[in-house]
Amino acid sequence: LFYKERVGDRMALAFYHPERHVTHGVIQKVQAALKRPGAVRAALAATRQQYLKRQERHYRTITAPTLLLWGREDEVALLKYGERLAAEMPRARLQVFAQCGHFPMSEAYGGTLTALKLHLKRVEAAEGAP
């Protein structure tokens, strides 16, 4: 039902400021995309194949420096899950953005860009890149 009913309402749940991001034009584009043959089936298959519960046991084995970007008001993936990921991944750093939902790359664009640049500089410095 998520993919078929009230797309605008469902999309709005992902944003702290839905009025800025879930416009009539965006809703129309998403609705058009979901009407394409196989789109809903593909989206559901992708979600089901993530096997999130099975992946949890591997979090502690991820040794790459990892930057987790999270919206404090994310109602799709609650902040407690980001905090848990950061605690379980040995080299993870959690960057939380206030007044931000599920898409910090949209709602906190500048902060996301700054955090990513800083993360890459830290990784470069730690690994002694040329």
N, C-alpha and C positions, 0 to 999 in steps of 0.2 A: 504493500500500500504506500510505503514511503515514496516510491518512484512514480506513483500514479495519481495520488490525490493531493490537492492543495500544495503544489510544489513551492509556491512563494512562502506559505506559512512554514513549511518544513525547512526551507533554506534560511529563513529568518532566525531560526533557532541556533544557527551556526555563528551568528554575528552579535557583537555587543551593540553595534549601531546598524541594525538591518536597514534602516531608512537610507543609509549612505551606500549600501552595497547591493541590496536586493531590489533593484529597480525593475520597472515593468519590462524594459528591454532585456535585462538579464533573465528574468523569469520566462519570457517568450523563447529565448535561445535555449534554455534548459528544457523547456517543454518540447520544443522542436527536436532537440537531440534525443530525448527519451521516446519520441514517437518513431524513431528510426527502427527498422526491423532488427530485433535481437538486442537492442540497447539495454533494456531492463534486465533481460536474462544475463547479459554479459556483466552488468554491474553487480547483480546478485552473486554470480559465480565468482567474481573477483573477491567480493567480501567473504564469501564462504571459504574460499581457498586460502585465506590468510592464516587459519589455524592458530589464532592468537594464544590460546591456552597452551598449546604445544610449544610455542616459541619462547614462552616465559623462562623456561629452564636454561635457555641459551644467553639470556641477558648478561650474566656474569662473565661470559666468555668473550664478550665484545671488548677488545682491547684498544681499538682505535679511538683517538680523541673524538668525542661526540658532543655536539651542541644540540640541546633540546630546546626548541622554541615553543612557548605555551602562552595561551591567553588565560589570564586569571579568571575570567568569566566564561570559559569554554564550557558549554553545556553538552557538547558532543563527546569529548574526552575530558573528563573532569581533571582539575589540577592535581588531585591526589594521585592520579595515574602517572602524571609527569614526574611528580616527586618520588614516586616509587621507582620509576625507570631510572631516574638520576641516582637513587640510592643503590640500585642493583647493578648498574653498569659502572665498572671500575674507573673509567676515564670520562664520564659524562659530566656536563655542566648544564644546569637548567637555567634558562633565561625566561623570566615571566614578565609579561606585558600587562599592565593595568588597563582597564576599560577595553578589553580585547577578548574576542571569542575564539572560535576554532581556527581562524585563518590569520595568524599574526602577520604573515607576509602581505596581507591586504590591509588589515586594520592598523597595524603598527609597522608600516613599510619602512620608515626611516630608522626606527629602533631595530628592526630585524636586520636591515642592511648593516648598521653599525655593529651589532652583535656578531654577525657573520664575519665581517672584516676583522674584528678583534680576535675572534676564534681562530681564523686562518693565520693571523700574525703570531698568535701564541703557539700554534702547531708548528709553524715554520721555524720559530725561534727554538722550540724544544727539540726539534729534529735536526737542527743545524743545516737547514736548506740553504743552497747557494744564493 
